[in-house]
Amino acid sequence: MPIRVAIVGCGSIARRHIHGYSLVEDAEIVAMCDVVEEKAQAYAEEYGGRAYNSVVAMLEDEAPDIVDVCTREQDRDVPVIQSVERGFTTLAEKPIYAAGGQFSVAAEDVPVARRMVEAARDGGGELFIAFNYRFGDYAQELKRMIDAGELGEIYYVNASTRLACWSHVIDLLRWFCGDIEAFAAAMSGPEDRRTRAGSLRFADGFVGTLLGEGIRPAFHDMLRIEICGAAGTAVLRDIAGGLEWFPHDARQHRVLEQAHDNPREGFGTTFEREVAALCDHVRAGTTVPLATAEDGLRELEVDAGFAVAAERGEWVDLRAEWA
């Protein structure tokens, strides 16, 4: 039986998701849905499936195995809730919700995101968030090293990123290092893409820093994550760039990187792997490194917490803040 896929939101990011499904042998696009019916019709003509401008009608008619929500951040809550409360497995683009767009996450977004998570819990539909950076070669290698204890006890983390990768890097830090429980932060620059810097405390007791900015040109590294442990320091660079390992017991260091001069050449592969992993999960219940609804909520709480901490000028305890 084919895995029946419905796409909600027929914009540019949907094309990457659709391409991923086209590489899965038993995946079939059965529906395209957009509030602008002409856009849904155009995508249906190009990629297949029936065109809809109503998520509820689409779900009732098609009963898809996967609902893939690729709408804008501010338009994401309604279709996600409509899908998961009816029990459908759903993948939503990141961040889970942002009324002002991904560069302007605010405290008011957190209750909306919580309603999305609760709808999935109550309705029985699994909700995953498309943090595809988890599926990069070097991100997965770093995760393996941490889980295998090769870094030893983690002492500190330093991370910097362009704002385009901001929510992804927050998710990666949580994936690698566990929950961020508190931080102090400051912001500067224009309201629509403010530079933000924070001092972090993780649930396991170690500390870190996180800087997000939109100043450096995009042809340089988009992100850099440095994790120092008792046995050595690992440095992850760019979206699909490379990984360096500096063992504390030797002067040499190991460099893992692609054998070409474009560190983002494999970026599209992360979407393909994420979609394939979701299909594996739906098909056979396979455990995969997809970000869950709770991961999406926790990421948004950190993002929104930066604005809160910067405004107050004091440390913010995330669990107390969003209780």
C-alpha positions, 0 to 999 in steps of 0.5 A: 500500500502506498503512503498517502501524502497531503501537502498544505501550503503551496509555497517554495518550501513545499517544493523541497518536501515534495521532492523528498517524497518523490524519492520514496518509492511507496510515497504518493502525493494525493492532495495539495491544499492552499487557501489560494485555490489557484496555487493548489491547482497549479501544484496539483497539475505539476506534482499530482494529487487533487487540489483543495482550499479546505484542510478539513475537506481534504482530510475527509476526502483523502484520509492521508497517512501524512499531512505535511504543513508548509505554510508560513509561520503565522498560518501554521496553527490552524491546519496543524490543529485541524490535522492532529485533532483528527488523528493524522500524522503531521509534519510541520515546518519550523518554528512551530508557530510565530505570529510575527515571523521566524525572526520575531518570536514573542511570548504571545506565540507560546500559548498558541504552540502549546495548544497545537501540542495539546491538540496532538496529545488529545486527538492522537495525531503524531506531530513532528517539526521539520528541524531538518538540520538533524539529518546532516552528516556531521550533525549526526556524527556529532550526536553519535560522538556525544551519545557514545561518550567520546566527548566525555562530560560536557563542560561548555557550549559556544554557538553562533548562527545567522538568524536564518538558522536560529531556530534550527541551532536552538533545536540542535543545542537541545538535541546535542546537550539537553534542555536549556533551563535558564538564560540572560540575554540582550538584543540590538538592531532593527526590530525585524531581525534583531541581533541577540546574544545569550548566556545559557545554563543547561539542565545538566548544569553546564553553561554556554553562549548563543549569538544570532545575527543577520550581518555577515554575508551568507556565503560565509559559515551560516552556523558554528557550534563548539562543544567542549567536553572532558575528553575534547572539543568538537566544532560543527560548521555550517549547515552541511559543512564539516566537523572538527575534533580536538582531543585534549590528549593530543596536539593533532586534530581530526577534520571531517568535511565534504570533498568539494568547495561548497559546504552547503552542497548537501543541504537539500539532502537533509530534507530528503532524509527527513521525509524518508525517515518520516515515511519509515516511521509511518510504514514500520514504526521505526524510531527516527531522529525527527523533532517531536511536537514537544521539541518544537514547543521547547525550542519556541520557549527558548526563542521567545524567552530571549525577548523576555530576558532582554526586556527584563535585563535579568536571568529567566528560568524557562520552566517557571516562565512558561508554567 
